[in-house]
Amino acid sequence: KEAWALLAYMNSQESLTAFQTYREARRIRDDVATPNNVYLQETQKSLLPLTTARPNDPNYNKVSAEIQRMTESVVSGELSPEDAMAQYKQAVIAIVGEDNTVSKL
């Protein structure tokens, strides 16, 4: 209960507005202005409509971990891109079931 209260306080309009005086950035709230920074103001106007949220799916974190594992195995030279994709495909099927996948290859 206390953790949620702390998170609510940390992400409140008042707290995030105050934090802008220490480190200007685009915040998670639309009602927190980006003061005195024309670059951030302009980029948030143009880029925010293009953003999307992570999927609200209980398997998302597992699939995301497989993407990271696949990328690391290719970058490190452990696997070829084709072998990494084959392993990734099998891992995702194991996580979400074959009926919930689409092959684009």
C-alpha positions, 0 to 999 in steps of 0.5 A: 500500500505504501509503495503505491502511495509513493509511486502516486506521489512521485508521478503526480503533476506537482512532483513532476512539475517540480522535478522539471527544475532539476532535469527537463524532459518529456514526462509521462503526464500531458499536464506537465509542461516542458519549460524553457526548452524549445527543442523538447517542446517541438519534438514532443508535439511532433513525436508523441502522436507517433508513440504506442504503448507496450502491449497489455499482454501477460506474455509480453515480457517473455517475448521481449526477453526472447527478442533480446536473447535473439539480438544478443546471439546475433551481435555476439556472433553466437548464431547467424540471423537465420538460426536466431530467428528459427530459435526465436520462432520456436520460443515464441510459439512455446510462450504464446501458442502457435495459434497466436503467431503469424509468420512473416518469413 
